[in-house]
Structures are given as structure tokens and as C-alpha cells.
Amino acid sequence: MTTTLDKATSDKVSFITFIITMFARSYKMKTKDAYLYLKKYGGLDYLFKHWWTLHTEDPYWAEKALYKTCYNNGGMR
């Protein structure tokens, strides 16, 4: 049995995957480490909550918003 995602869910997954990868590259981290960092310091929660708004902006600003969110929650990168 195969399950397909609706377009909205597929768009959300694609965007979140893209931003995590972009964040990892920008801060010279492995993708897994970036994911764990974002998870630990609230970046993923922020991303899931605000993905719709963030995906309409320049990805640069989404990345900076994640950085600021993590920094405000104790992240040191």
C-alpha cells in the first residue's frame, strides 16, 4: 500500500528540507547536525509554526530568522 501526500503537505516538507539543508551549508554543518541543532534550540518549532510565511520570503531571511530564534534560545552558532 502506498500513500501519497497532498500538495500542501508536500510543499511544506520540501520547503523545510530545503531550509535545513541551506542552514547546514551556511554554517558549515552536516545536515543531520543542523537538524539536531535546530531541534535543540527551537528552530524547528519556529519553522513548523511559520513555514507558510517563511516560504514566501527570500530564503536568506528564513535562514536568518532560524539563526535568531536558535540564538535567543541558547544556541551559539
PDB file of N, CA, C and O in Angstrom:
ATOM      1  N   MET A   1       0.835  -1.178   0.000  1.00  0.00           N
ATOM      2  CA  MET A   1       0.000   0.000   0.000  1.00  0.00           C
ATOM      3  C   MET A   1       0.879   1.241   0.000  1.00  0.00           C
ATOM      4  O   MET A   1       1.771   1.373   0.838  1.00  0.00           O
ATOM      5  N   THR A   2       0.635   2.141  -0.926  1.00  0.00           N
ATOM      6  CA  THR A   2       1.382   3.386  -0.969  1.00  0.00           C
ATOM      7  C   THR A   2       0.472   4.536  -0.585  1.00  0.00           C
ATOM      8  O   THR A   2      -0.729   4.525  -0.853  1.00  0.00           O
ATOM      9  N   THR A   3       1.062   5.501   0.034  1.00  0.00           N
ATOM     10  CA  THR A   3       0.324   6.684   0.447  1.00  0.00           C
ATOM     11  C   THR A   3       0.952   7.889  -0.227  1.00  0.00           C
ATOM     12  O   THR A   3       2.176   8.011  -0.271  1.00  0.00           O
ATOM     13  N   THR A   4       0.134   8.766  -0.743  1.00  0.00           N
ATOM     14  CA  THR A   4       0.652   9.976  -1.356  1.00  0.00           C
ATOM     15  C   THR A   4       0.285  11.167  -0.485  1.00  0.00           C
ATOM     16  O   THR A   4      -0.747  11.175   0.185  1.00  0.00           O
ATOM     17  N   LEU A   5       1.131  12.149  -0.509  1.00  0.00           N
ATOM     18  CA  LEU A   5       0.889  13.361   0.259  1.00  0.00           C
ATOM     19  C   LEU A   5       0.070  14.342  -0.563  1.00  0.00           C
ATOM     20  O   LEU A   5       0.189  14.403  -1.787  1.00  0.00           O
ATOM     21  N   ASP A   6      -0.754  15.099   0.122  1.00  0.00           N
ATOM     22  CA  ASP A   6      -1.463  16.165  -0.589  1.00  0.00           C
ATOM     23  C   ASP A   6      -0.451  17.266  -0.917  1.00  0.00           C
ATOM     24  O   ASP A   6       0.647  17.285  -0.360  1.00  0.00           O
ATOM     25  N   LYS A   7      -0.810  18.162  -1.801  1.00  0.00           N
ATOM     26  CA  LYS A   7       0.112  19.194  -2.280  1.00  0.00           C
ATOM     27  C   LYS A   7       0.621  20.072  -1.149  1.00  0.00           C
ATOM     28  O   LYS A   7       1.814  20.375  -1.099  1.00  0.00           O
ATOM     29  N   ALA A   8      -0.256  20.488  -0.238  1.00  0.00           N
ATOM     30  CA  ALA A   8       0.160  21.372   0.861  1.00  0.00           C
ATOM     31  C   ALA A   8       1.213  20.694   1.740  1.00  0.00           C
ATOM     32  O   ALA A   8       2.196  21.329   2.124  1.00  0.00           O
ATOM     33  N   THR A   9       1.021  19.435   2.057  1.00  0.00           N
ATOM     34  CA  THR A   9       1.978  18.705   2.887  1.00  0.00           C
ATOM     35  C   THR A   9       3.287  18.506   2.132  1.00  0.00           C
ATOM     36  O   THR A   9       4.367  18.650   2.704  1.00  0.00           O
ATOM     37  N   SER A  10       3.190  18.180   0.869  1.00  0.00           N
ATOM     38  CA  SER A  10       4.377  18.009   0.050  1.00  0.00           C
ATOM     39  C   SER A  10       5.177  19.311  -0.039  1.00  0.00           C
ATOM     40  O   SER A  10       6.404  19.289   0.052  1.00  0.00           O
ATOM     41  N   ASP A  11       4.498  20.432  -0.215  1.00  0.00           N
ATOM     42  CA  ASP A  11       5.157  21.741  -0.269  1.00  0.00           C
ATOM     43  C   ASP A  11       5.854  22.049   1.053  1.00  0.00           C
ATOM     44  O   ASP A  11       6.978  22.552   1.066  1.00  0.00           O
ATOM     45  N   LYS A  12       5.189  21.749   2.155  1.00  0.00           N
ATOM     46  CA  LYS A  12       5.751  22.001   3.481  1.00  0.00           C
ATOM     47  C   LYS A  12       7.018  21.174   3.695  1.00  0.00           C
ATOM     48  O   LYS A  12       8.040  21.702   4.135  1.00  0.00           O
ATOM     49  N   VAL A  13       6.952  19.896   3.388  1.00  0.00           N
ATOM     50  CA  VAL A  13       8.110  19.009   3.548  1.00  0.00           C
ATOM     51  C   VAL A  13       9.260  19.478   2.660  1.00  0.00           C
ATOM     52  O   VAL A  13      10.408  19.511   3.102  1.00  0.00           O
ATOM     53  N   SER A  14       8.968  19.835   1.434  1.00  0.00           N
ATOM     54  CA  SER A  14      10.006  20.294   0.510  1.00  0.00           C
ATOM     55  C   SER A  14      10.686  21.555   1.015  1.00  0.00           C
ATOM     56  O   SER A  14      11.912  21.662   0.972  1.00  0.00           O
ATOM     57  N   PHE A  15       9.898  22.509   1.492  1.00  0.00           N
ATOM     58  CA  PHE A  15      10.460  23.763   1.981  1.00  0.00           C
ATOM     59  C   PHE A  15      11.319  23.525   3.221  1.00  0.00           C
ATOM     60  O   PHE A  15      12.439  24.029   3.306  1.00  0.00           O
ATOM     61  N   ILE A  16      10.807  22.770   4.167  1.00  0.00           N
ATOM     62  CA  ILE A  16      11.542  22.537   5.414  1.00  0.00           C
ATOM     63  C   ILE A  16      12.854  21.805   5.132  1.00  0.00           C
ATOM     64  O   ILE A  16      13.885  22.133   5.720  1.00  0.00           O
ATOM     65  N   THR A  17      12.822  20.830   4.249  1.00  0.00           N
ATOM     66  CA  THR A  17      14.036  20.112   3.867  1.00  0.00           C
ATOM     67  C   THR A  17      15.042  21.056   3.219  1.00  0.00           C
ATOM     68  O   THR A  17      16.235  21.009   3.518  1.00  0.00           O
ATOM     69  N   PHE A  18      14.551  21.907   2.335  1.00  0.00           N
ATOM     70  CA  PHE A  18      15.407  22.881   1.655  1.00  0.00           C
ATOM     71  C   PHE A  18      16.063  23.828   2.649  1.00  0.00           C
ATOM     72  O   PHE A  18      17.268  24.067   2.565  1.00  0.00           O
ATOM     73  N   ILE A  19      15.298  24.368   3.583  1.00  0.00           N
ATOM     74  CA  ILE A  19      15.830  25.346   4.530  1.00  0.00           C
ATOM     75  C   ILE A  19      16.834  24.704   5.490  1.00  0.00           C
ATOM     76  O   ILE A  19      17.851  25.317   5.815  1.00  0.00           O
ATOM     77  N   ILE A  20      16.566  23.496   5.941  1.00  0.00           N
ATOM     78  CA  ILE A  20      17.522  22.823   6.830  1.00  0.00           C
ATOM     79  C   ILE A  20      18.847  22.603   6.094  1.00  0.00           C
ATOM     80  O   ILE A  20      19.916  22.813   6.666  1.00  0.00           O
ATOM     81  N   THR A  21      18.779  22.188   4.851  1.00  0.00           N
ATOM     82  CA  THR A  21      19.981  21.985   4.043  1.00  0.00           C
ATOM     83  C   THR A  21      20.714  23.305   3.821  1.00  0.00           C
ATOM     84  O   THR A  21      21.940  23.353   3.909  1.00  0.00           O
ATOM     85  N   MET A  22      19.987  24.356   3.540  1.00  0.00           N
ATOM     86  CA  MET A  22      20.582  25.681   3.342  1.00  0.00           C
ATOM     87  C   MET A  22      21.249  26.170   4.632  1.00  0.00           C
ATOM     88  O   MET A  22      22.355  26.710   4.599  1.00  0.00           O
ATOM     89  N   PHE A  23      20.575  25.979   5.755  1.00  0.00           N
ATOM     90  CA  PHE A  23      21.126  26.362   7.053  1.00  0.00           C
ATOM     91  C   PHE A  23      22.432  25.611   7.308  1.00  0.00           C
ATOM     92  O   PHE A  23      23.418  26.201   7.750  1.00  0.00           O
ATOM     93  N   ALA A  24      22.430  24.317   7.029  1.00  0.00           N
ATOM     94  CA  ALA A  24      23.629  23.496   7.223  1.00  0.00           C
ATOM     95  C   ALA A  24      24.794  24.004   6.375  1.00  0.00           C
ATOM     96  O   ALA A  24      25.915  24.121   6.869  1.00  0.00           O
ATOM     97  N   ARG A  25      24.541  24.299   5.133  1.00  0.00           N
ATOM     98  CA  ARG A  25      25.605  24.796   4.249  1.00  0.00           C
ATOM     99  C   ARG A  25      26.135  26.142   4.721  1.00  0.00           C
ATOM    100  O   ARG A  25      27.345  26.368   4.735  1.00  0.00           O
ATOM    101  N   SER A  26      25.236  27.028   5.106  1.00  0.00           N
ATOM    102  CA  SER A  26      25.638  28.370   5.518  1.00  0.00           C
ATOM    103  C   SER A  26      26.519  28.358   6.759  1.00  0.00           C
ATOM    104  O   SER A  26      27.424  29.182   6.895  1.00  0.00           O
ATOM    105  N   TYR A  27      26.255  27.433   7.652  1.00  0.00           N
ATOM    106  CA  TYR A  27      27.008  27.375   8.907  1.00  0.00           C
ATOM    107  C   TYR A  27      27.990  26.202   8.944  1.00  0.00           C
ATOM    108  O   TYR A  27      28.465  25.799  10.006  1.00  0.00           O
ATOM    109  N   LYS A  28      28.279  25.665   7.750  1.00  0.00           N
ATOM    110  CA  LYS A  28      29.279  24.606   7.585  1.00  0.00           C
ATOM    111  C   LYS A  28      29.055  23.442   8.546  1.00  0.00           C
ATOM    112  O   LYS A  28      29.949  23.030   9.285  1.00  0.00           O
ATOM    113  N   MET A  29      27.830  22.931   8.505  1.00  0.00           N
ATOM    114  CA  MET A  29      27.437  21.800   9.344  1.00  0.00           C
ATOM    115  C   MET A  29      26.956  20.674   8.445  1.00  0.00           C
ATOM    116  O   MET A  29      26.561  20.907   7.302  1.00  0.00           O
ATOM    117  N   LYS A  30      26.990  19.461   8.960  1.00  0.00           N
ATOM    118  CA  LYS A  30      26.328  18.369   8.271  1.00  0.00           C
ATOM    119  C   LYS A  30      24.824  18.584   8.426  1.00  0.00           C
ATOM    120  O   LYS A  30      24.378  19.186   9.403  1.00  0.00           O
ATOM    121  N   THR A  31      24.053  18.097   7.476  1.00  0.00           N
ATOM    122  CA  THR A  31      22.603  18.288   7.515  1.00  0.00           C
ATOM    123  C   THR A  31      22.001  17.705   8.792  1.00  0.00           C
ATOM    124  O   THR A  31      21.130  18.321   9.406  1.00  0.00           O
ATOM    125  N   LYS A  32      22.456  16.536   9.185  1.00  0.00           N
ATOM    126  CA  LYS A  32      21.943  15.915  10.410  1.00  0.00           C
ATOM    127  C   LYS A  32      22.246  16.793  11.631  1.00  0.00           C
ATOM    128  O   LYS A  32      21.393  16.965  12.502  1.00  0.00           O
ATOM    129  N   ASP A  33      23.465  17.347  11.690  1.00  0.00           N
ATOM    130  CA  ASP A  33      23.835  18.214  12.806  1.00  0.00           C
ATOM    131  C   ASP A  33      22.996  19.496  12.817  1.00  0.00           C
ATOM    132  O   ASP A  33      22.604  19.982  13.878  1.00  0.00           O
ATOM    133  N   ALA A  34      22.728  20.029  11.635  1.00  0.00           N
ATOM    134  CA  ALA A  34      21.874  21.227  11.548  1.00  0.00           C
ATOM    135  C   ALA A  34      20.470  20.914  12.049  1.00  0.00           C
ATOM    136  O   ALA A  34      19.879  21.703  12.788  1.00  0.00           O
ATOM    137  N   TYR A  35      19.939  19.767  11.648  1.00  0.00           N
ATOM    138  CA  TYR A  35      18.615  19.345  12.111  1.00  0.00           C
ATOM    139  C   TYR A  35      18.586  19.247  13.638  1.00  0.00           C
ATOM    140  O   TYR A  35      17.673  19.763  14.282  1.00  0.00           O
ATOM    141  N   LEU A  36      19.590  18.583  14.211  1.00  0.00           N
ATOM    142  CA  LEU A  36      19.638  18.412  15.665  1.00  0.00           C
ATOM    143  C   LEU A  36      19.802  19.749  16.383  1.00  0.00           C
ATOM    144  O   LEU A  36      19.208  19.969  17.438  1.00  0.00           O
ATOM    145  N   TYR A  37      20.608  20.638  15.808  1.00  0.00           N
ATOM    146  CA  TYR A  37      20.791  21.979  16.370  1.00  0.00           C
ATOM    147  C   TYR A  37      19.477  22.755  16.354  1.00  0.00           C
ATOM    148  O   TYR A  37      19.084  23.343  17.361  1.00  0.00           O
ATOM    149  N   LEU A  38      18.803  22.753  15.209  1.00  0.00           N
ATOM    150  CA  LEU A  38      17.526  23.453  15.092  1.00  0.00           C
ATOM    151  C   LEU A  38      16.486  22.864  16.041  1.00  0.00           C
ATOM    152  O   LEU A  38      15.683  23.595  16.621  1.00  0.00           O
ATOM    153  N   LYS A  39      16.504  21.564  16.195  1.00  0.00           N
ATOM    154  CA  LYS A  39      15.572  20.906  17.106  1.00  0.00           C
ATOM    155  C   LYS A  39      15.855  21.308  18.557  1.00  0.00           C
ATOM    156  O   LYS A  39      14.935  21.623  19.313  1.00  0.00           O
ATOM    157  N   LYS A  40      17.122  21.294  18.930  1.00  0.00           N
ATOM    158  CA  LYS A  40      17.515  21.589  20.317  1.00  0.00           C
ATOM    159  C   LYS A  40      17.192  23.026  20.715  1.00  0.00           C
ATOM    160  O   LYS A  40      16.778  23.274  21.848  1.00  0.00           O
ATOM    161  N   TYR A  41      17.374  23.967  19.806  1.00  0.00           N
ATOM    162  CA  TYR A  41      17.235  25.385  20.143  1.00  0.00           C
ATOM    163  C   TYR A  41      15.974  26.054  19.600  1.00  0.00           C
ATOM    164  O   TYR A  41      15.919  27.279  19.492  1.00  0.00           O
ATOM    165  N   GLY A  42      14.969  25.261  19.261  1.00  0.00           N
ATOM    166  CA  GLY A  42      13.668  25.803  18.900  1.00  0.00           C
ATOM    167  C   GLY A  42      13.490  26.237  17.460  1.00  0.00           C
ATOM    168  O   GLY A  42      12.426  26.733  17.090  1.00  0.00           O
ATOM    169  N   GLY A  43      14.510  26.057  16.644  1.00  0.00           N
ATOM    170  CA  GLY A  43      14.407  26.443  15.245  1.00  0.00           C
ATOM    171  C   GLY A  43      13.375  25.633  14.478  1.00  0.00           C
ATOM    172  O   GLY A  43      12.652  26.172  13.641  1.00  0.00           O
ATOM    173  N   LEU A  44      13.307  24.342  14.761  1.00  0.00           N
ATOM    174  CA  LEU A  44      12.325  23.501  14.068  1.00  0.00           C
ATOM    175  C   LEU A  44      10.903  23.875  14.468  1.00  0.00           C
ATOM    176  O   LEU A  44      10.015  23.928  13.617  1.00  0.00           O
ATOM    177  N   ASP A  45      10.680  24.131  15.735  1.00  0.00           N
ATOM    178  CA  ASP A  45       9.346  24.552  16.170  1.00  0.00           C
ATOM    179  C   ASP A  45       8.943  25.831  15.449  1.00  0.00           C
ATOM    180  O   ASP A  45       7.815  25.957  14.974  1.00  0.00           O
ATOM    181  N   TYR A  46       9.871  26.773  15.371  1.00  0.00           N
ATOM    182  CA  TYR A  46       9.624  28.032  14.671  1.00  0.00           C
ATOM    183  C   TYR A  46       9.333  27.773  13.193  1.00  0.00           C
ATOM    184  O   TYR A  46       8.414  28.354  12.617  1.00  0.00           O
ATOM    185  N   LEU A  47      10.119  26.907  12.602  1.00  0.00           N
ATOM    186  CA  LEU A  47       9.957  26.586  11.187  1.00  0.00           C
ATOM    187  C   LEU A  47       8.606  25.944  10.907  1.00  0.00           C
ATOM    188  O   LEU A  47       7.926  26.325   9.954  1.00  0.00           O
ATOM    189  N   PHE A  48       8.212  24.980  11.724  1.00  0.00           N
ATOM    190  CA  PHE A  48       6.913  24.335  11.533  1.00  0.00           C
ATOM    191  C   PHE A  48       5.758  25.315  11.749  1.00  0.00           C
ATOM    192  O   PHE A  48       4.749  25.256  11.046  1.00  0.00           O
ATOM    193  N   LYS A  49       5.907  26.195  12.703  1.00  0.00           N
ATOM    194  CA  LYS A  49       4.838  27.150  13.008  1.00  0.00           C
ATOM    195  C   LYS A  49       4.694  28.224  11.925  1.00  0.00           C
ATOM    196  O   LYS A  49       3.581  28.636  11.599  1.00  0.00           O
ATOM    197  N   HIS A  50       5.818  28.670  11.375  1.00  0.00           N
ATOM    198  CA  HIS A  50       5.787  29.821  10.460  1.00  0.00           C
ATOM    199  C   HIS A  50       6.202  29.492   9.027  1.00  0.00           C
ATOM    200  O   HIS A  50       6.525  30.395   8.256  1.00  0.00           O
ATOM    201  N   TRP A  51       6.196  28.226   8.668  1.00  0.00           N
ATOM    202  CA  TRP A  51       6.706  27.844   7.356  1.00  0.00           C
ATOM    203  C   TRP A  51       5.981  28.544   6.214  1.00  0.00           C
ATOM    204  O   TRP A  51       6.603  28.905   5.215  1.00  0.00           O
ATOM    205  N   TRP A  52       4.686  28.736   6.351  1.00  0.00           N
ATOM    206  CA  TRP A  52       3.925  29.331   5.249  1.00  0.00           C
ATOM    207  C   TRP A  52       4.405  30.751   4.947  1.00  0.00           C
ATOM    208  O   TRP A  52       4.568  31.121   3.784  1.00  0.00           O
ATOM    209  N   THR A  53       4.626  31.527   5.979  1.00  0.00           N
ATOM    210  CA  THR A  53       5.132  32.885   5.790  1.00  0.00           C
ATOM    211  C   THR A  53       6.575  32.851   5.310  1.00  0.00           C
ATOM    212  O   THR A  53       6.936  33.581   4.387  1.00  0.00           O
ATOM    213  N   LEU A  54       7.392  32.025   5.913  1.00  0.00           N
ATOM    214  CA  LEU A  54       8.807  31.956   5.558  1.00  0.00           C
ATOM    215  C   LEU A  54       9.024  31.532   4.115  1.00  0.00           C
ATOM    216  O   LEU A  54       9.966  31.996   3.472  1.00  0.00           O
ATOM    217  N   HIS A  55       8.177  30.665   3.602  1.00  0.00           N
ATOM    218  CA  HIS A  55       8.409  30.180   2.233  1.00  0.00           C
ATOM    219  C   HIS A  55       8.091  31.228   1.177  1.00  0.00           C
ATOM    220  O   HIS A  55       8.468  31.069   0.016  1.00  0.00           O
ATOM    221  N   THR A  56       7.402  32.295   1.565  1.00  0.00           N
ATOM    222  CA  THR A  56       7.112  33.365   0.605  1.00  0.00           C
ATOM    223  C   THR A  56       8.209  34.421   0.572  1.00  0.00           C
ATOM    224  O   THR A  56       8.219  35.282  -0.308  1.00  0.00           O
ATOM    225  N   GLU A  57       9.126  34.357   1.523  1.00  0.00           N
ATOM    226  CA  GLU A  57      10.227  35.307   1.620  1.00  0.00           C
ATOM    227  C   GLU A  57      11.458  34.763   0.896  1.00  0.00           C
ATOM    228  O   GLU A  57      11.490  33.608   0.472  1.00  0.00           O
ATOM    229  N   ASP A  58      12.445  35.604   0.769  1.00  0.00           N
ATOM    230  CA  ASP A  58      13.749  35.176   0.280  1.00  0.00           C
ATOM    231  C   ASP A  58      14.295  34.156   1.281  1.00  0.00           C
ATOM    232  O   ASP A  58      14.256  34.411   2.485  1.00  0.00           O
ATOM    233  N   PRO A  59      14.800  33.013   0.822  1.00  0.00           N
ATOM    234  CA  PRO A  59      15.316  32.001   1.753  1.00  0.00           C
ATOM    235  C   PRO A  59      16.376  32.540   2.720  1.00  0.00           C
ATOM    236  O   PRO A  59      16.522  32.027   3.829  1.00  0.00           O
ATOM    237  N   TYR A  60      17.104  33.560   2.306  1.00  0.00           N
ATOM    238  CA  TYR A  60      18.096  34.193   3.173  1.00  0.00           C
ATOM    239  C   TYR A  60      17.450  34.658   4.474  1.00  0.00           C
ATOM    240  O   TYR A  60      18.009  34.455   5.551  1.00  0.00           O
ATOM    241  N   TRP A  61      16.288  35.274   4.380  1.00  0.00           N
ATOM    242  CA  TRP A  61      15.618  35.801   5.572  1.00  0.00           C
ATOM    243  C   TRP A  61      15.056  34.683   6.436  1.00  0.00           C
ATOM    244  O   TRP A  61      15.022  34.808   7.660  1.00  0.00           O
ATOM    245  N   ALA A  62      14.621  33.607   5.829  1.00  0.00           N
ATOM    246  CA  ALA A  62      14.156  32.448   6.600  1.00  0.00           C
ATOM    247  C   ALA A  62      15.314  31.870   7.402  1.00  0.00           C
ATOM    248  O   ALA A  62      15.161  31.520   8.573  1.00  0.00           O
ATOM    249  N   GLU A  63      16.470  31.774   6.761  1.00  0.00           N
ATOM    250  CA  GLU A  63      17.656  31.258   7.443  1.00  0.00           C
ATOM    251  C   GLU A  63      18.050  32.176   8.602  1.00  0.00           C
ATOM    252  O   GLU A  63      18.381  31.696   9.686  1.00  0.00           O
ATOM    253  N   LYS A  64      18.016  33.465   8.384  1.00  0.00           N
ATOM    254  CA  LYS A  64      18.367  34.414   9.443  1.00  0.00           C
ATOM    255  C   LYS A  64      17.366  34.356  10.590  1.00  0.00           C
ATOM    256  O   LYS A  64      17.754  34.493  11.750  1.00  0.00           O
ATOM    257  N   ALA A  65      16.100  34.158  10.291  1.00  0.00           N
ATOM    258  CA  ALA A  65      15.080  34.024  11.338  1.00  0.00           C
ATOM    259  C   ALA A  65      15.344  32.773  12.173  1.00  0.00           C
ATOM    260  O   ALA A  65      15.170  32.799  13.392  1.00  0.00           O
ATOM    261  N   LEU A  66      15.758  31.689  11.539  1.00  0.00           N
ATOM    262  CA  LEU A  66      16.101  30.468  12.274  1.00  0.00           C
ATOM    263  C   LEU A  66      17.312  30.700  13.158  1.00  0.00           C
ATOM    264  O   LEU A  66      17.336  30.270  14.312  1.00  0.00           O
ATOM    265  N   TYR A  67      18.322  31.379  12.620  1.00  0.00           N
ATOM    266  CA  TYR A  67      19.522  31.683  13.401  1.00  0.00           C
ATOM    267  C   TYR A  67      19.147  32.487  14.646  1.00  0.00           C
ATOM    268  O   TYR A  67      19.571  32.161  15.755  1.00  0.00           O
ATOM    269  N   LYS A  68      18.352  33.534  14.454  1.00  0.00           N
ATOM    270  CA  LYS A  68      17.965  34.405  15.568  1.00  0.00           C
ATOM    271  C   LYS A  68      17.136  33.637  16.604  1.00  0.00           C
ATOM    272  O   LYS A  68      17.326  33.811  17.807  1.00  0.00           O
ATOM    273  N   THR A  69      16.233  32.803  16.139  1.00  0.00           N
ATOM    274  CA  THR A  69      15.420  32.002  17.047  1.00  0.00           C
ATOM    275  C   THR A  69      16.312  31.089  17.889  1.00  0.00           C
ATOM    276  O   THR A  69      16.162  31.026  19.110  1.00  0.00           O
ATOM    277  N   CYS A  70      17.225  30.394  17.247  1.00  0.00           N
ATOM    278  CA  CYS A  70      18.127  29.497  17.978  1.00  0.00           C
ATOM    279  C   CYS A  70      19.020  30.278  18.931  1.00  0.00           C
ATOM    280  O   CYS A  70      19.220  29.865  20.073  1.00  0.00           O
ATOM    281  N   TYR A  71      19.554  31.395  18.476  1.00  0.00           N
ATOM    282  CA  TYR A  71      20.407  32.222  19.321  1.00  0.00           C
ATOM    283  C   TYR A  71      19.651  32.684  20.564  1.00  0.00           C
ATOM    284  O   TYR A  71      20.185  32.648  21.672  1.00  0.00           O
ATOM    285  N   ASN A  72      18.420  33.113  20.376  1.00  0.00           N
ATOM    286  CA  ASN A  72      17.595  33.572  21.501  1.00  0.00           C
ATOM    287  C   ASN A  72      17.252  32.446  22.468  1.00  0.00           C
ATOM    288  O   ASN A  72      16.889  32.698  23.617  1.00  0.00           O
ATOM    289  N   ASN A  73      17.367  31.208  22.005  1.00  0.00           N
ATOM    290  CA  ASN A  73      17.073  30.044  22.855  1.00  0.00           C
ATOM    291  C   ASN A  73      18.348  29.349  23.343  1.00  0.00           C
ATOM    292  O   ASN A  73      18.298  28.204  23.791  1.00  0.00           O
ATOM    293  N   GLY A  74      19.479  30.034  23.258  1.00  0.00           N
ATOM    294  CA  GLY A  74      20.721  29.487  23.806  1.00  0.00           C
ATOM    295  C   GLY A  74      21.699  28.917  22.809  1.00  0.00           C
ATOM    296  O   GLY A  74      22.771  28.451  23.196  1.00  0.00           O
ATOM    297  N   GLY A  75      21.360  28.942  21.539  1.00  0.00           N
ATOM    298  CA  GLY A  75      22.279  28.442  20.508  1.00  0.00           C
ATOM    299  C   GLY A  75      23.478  29.364  20.368  1.00  0.00           C
ATOM    300  O   GLY A  75      23.367  30.573  20.566  1.00  0.00           O
ATOM    301  N   MET A  76      24.611  28.797  20.030  1.00  0.00           N
ATOM    302  CA  MET A  76      25.830  29.583  19.988  1.00  0.00           C
ATOM    303  C   MET A  76      26.412  29.755  18.597  1.00  0.00           C
ATOM    304  O   MET A  76      27.492  30.332  18.476  1.00  0.00           O
ATOM    305  N   ARG A  77      25.769  29.293  17.553  1.00  0.00           N
ATOM    306  CA  ARG A  77      26.321  29.435  16.198  1.00  0.00           C
ATOM    307  C   ARG A  77      25.975  30.776  15.637  1.00  0.00           C
ATOM    308  O   ARG A  77      26.349  31.088  14.507  1.00  0.00           O
TER     309      ARG A  77
END
